[in-house]
Amino acid sequence: MLNIFPGLYHDHDKRLCNVIGVSQSTEQGPPLVIFQEPRAYGVGRMPLRHVSLSEFVYDPQKRFTHTTTHPHGAHVIGIDDPDVPGIFGHWKGNRYNVIGVAMTREDTEAVMVYQPLYGEHQFKLSHRPLAMFMDEVDRTEPIVYKGPRFRRIQAFSAPRIITRVTDLPIE
């Protein structure tokens, strides 16, 4: 697999973009490159965007060129929705660091970008369709549960990329 390093990249229109990293789908979709791009005229915060890994690397209409690597790894510059970032619990009990909603540049597909805080994929960028993230669950077996798939446990004032256990907020 190609290494896409967090850092600043120029897109095919020479706009400077903040690449956060490559996200793996939890629902068998393709890997996505998660990035931020400046708003028109430099007004407002930088929204999260996504593009497929193959388009990021090979599509001449979407190709990105690496400019500089972030010295301390990935970081997110303030995003549009301040209500999203934080620690969320899945209805089955696992916890996730939710970074925010990423859209395609055409605003046709929304995914929630997050990091599992457990297991073999701990701290790796992941995504799932926004509608599935926001879904209500109604199960009778093996556990009886009715309610949201994910529930906020702790809100953050700004998105965070967590890379080690010591970065986790103290409860």
C-alpha positions in Angstrom: 0.0 0.0 0.0 1.1 3.5 -0.7 2.2 5.8 2.1 0.3 9.0 2.3 1.9 11.1 4.9 -0.1 13.7 6.9 0.9 17.2 5.7 0.3 19.9 3.2 -0.4 19.0 -0.4 -1.3 21.0 -3.5 -4.3 19.8 -5.5 -4.6 19.9 -9.3 -5.8 23.5 -9.0 -2.8 24.4 -6.9 -4.9 24.9 -3.8 -3.1 24.1 -0.6 -4.8 21.2 1.4 -4.2 19.8 4.8 -4.1 16.0 4.4 -4.9 14.2 7.7 -4.4 10.6 6.5 -5.9 7.5 4.9 -9.1 6.2 6.5 -10.3 2.6 6.2 -14.0 1.8 5.8 -15.7 -0.2 8.5 -18.3 -1.2 5.9 -16.1 -2.8 3.1 -15.8 0.5 1.1 -12.5 1.7 -0.4 -9.9 3.6 1.6 -10.4 7.3 1.6 -7.9 10.2 1.9 -9.2 12.6 4.5 -8.2 16.2 4.0 -9.2 19.8 4.5 -9.2 22.5 1.9 -9.5 26.3 2.3 -12.9 27.8 1.7 -13.3 30.2 -1.2 -11.7 33.5 -0.5 -10.2 32.2 2.7 -13.3 32.8 4.7 -14.4 30.5 7.5 -13.0 27.2 8.8 -11.6 24.5 6.7 -14.2 21.7 6.0 -13.2 18.0 6.1 -13.3 16.4 2.6 -12.6 12.9 1.3 -11.5 11.4 -2.0 -10.7 7.7 -2.8 -7.1 6.7 -2.4 -6.9 5.7 -6.1 -8.2 9.1 -7.2 -5.9 10.9 -4.8 -2.8 9.2 -6.4 -3.7 8.4 -10.0 -6.6 10.6 -11.3 -5.1 13.6 -13.2 -8.2 15.6 -12.4 -7.8 15.0 -8.6 -4.1 14.3 -8.2 -2.4 15.8 -5.2 1.3 16.8 -4.8 3.1 16.5 -1.5 4.4 19.9 -0.2 5.5 19.4 3.4 5.0 16.8 6.2 3.6 17.8 9.5 6.5 17.5 12.0 4.3 16.1 14.8 1.9 13.9 12.7 -1.6 14.5 11.6 -3.6 17.4 12.9 -7.0 19.0 12.1 -7.5 22.7 11.7 -10.9 23.8 13.1 -13.8 22.3 11.2 -17.3 23.6 10.4 -19.4 21.6 12.9 -18.2 22.3 16.5 -20.9 19.9 17.9 -19.3 16.8 16.3 -15.8 16.2 17.9 -15.5 14.1 21.0 -15.5 10.7 22.5 -18.5 8.5 21.5 -19.7 5.2 22.7 -21.0 2.5 20.5 -24.2 0.7 21.6 -22.1 -2.5 22.1 -19.7 -0.7 24.5 -16.6 0.3 22.5 -15.4 3.9 22.4 -14.4 6.1 19.5 -12.7 9.5 19.0 -15.0 11.2 16.5 -13.2 13.8 14.3 -16.0 15.0 12.1 -18.0 14.7 8.9 -16.1 14.6 5.6 -17.8 15.3 2.3 -16.7 14.9 -1.3 -15.9 18.1 -3.0 -19.2 17.7 -4.9 -21.0 17.3 -1.5 -22.5 14.0 -2.7 -21.4 11.6 0.0 -20.9 12.2 3.7 -18.9 9.9 5.9 -18.2 10.2 9.7 -14.4 10.1 10.4 -13.3 8.6 13.7 -10.6 6.5 15.5 -11.4 3.3 17.4 -9.9 3.6 20.9 -9.5 -0.2 21.4 -8.2 -3.3 19.7 -5.9 -3.9 16.7 -7.2 -0.8 14.9 -6.7 1.5 17.9 -6.0 5.1 16.8 -6.3 4.3 13.0 -8.5 6.6 10.9 -11.8 4.9 10.1 -15.0 6.0 8.4 -18.5 4.9 7.8 -21.5 6.5 6.0 -22.9 9.3 8.0 -26.5 7.9 7.8 -25.3 4.6 9.3 -23.4 6.4 12.0 -26.5 8.3 13.0 -28.8 5.3 12.7 -31.1 4.0 15.5 -30.5 0.4 16.5 -33.4 -1.9 17.4 -32.1 -5.4 18.4 -33.7 -8.2 20.3 -30.8 -10.8 20.1 -28.3 -11.5 21.5 -28.6 -8.2 23.4 -31.9 -6.3 23.7 -31.2 -2.7 22.8 -33.1 0.2 21.2 -31.5 3.6 20.7 -28.7 5.4 18.9 -25.8 3.4 17.3 -23.4 6.0 18.8 -23.8 8.3 21.8 -21.6 11.2 22.8 -19.7 10.6 26.0 -17.4 13.7 26.0 -17.4 16.7 23.8 -14.3 18.4 22.5 -14.0 22.1 21.7 -12.0 21.2 18.6 -11.2 17.9 16.7 -8.3 15.9 17.9 -6.2 13.2 16.4 -5.2 10.7 19.1 -2.0 8.8 18.5 -1.2 7.2 21.9 -3.0 6.4 25.2 -1.5 9.4 26.9 -3.5 11.6 24.4 -6.8 10.3 25.7 -8.8 12.7 27.8 -9.1 11.9 31.5 -12.6 11.1 32.6 
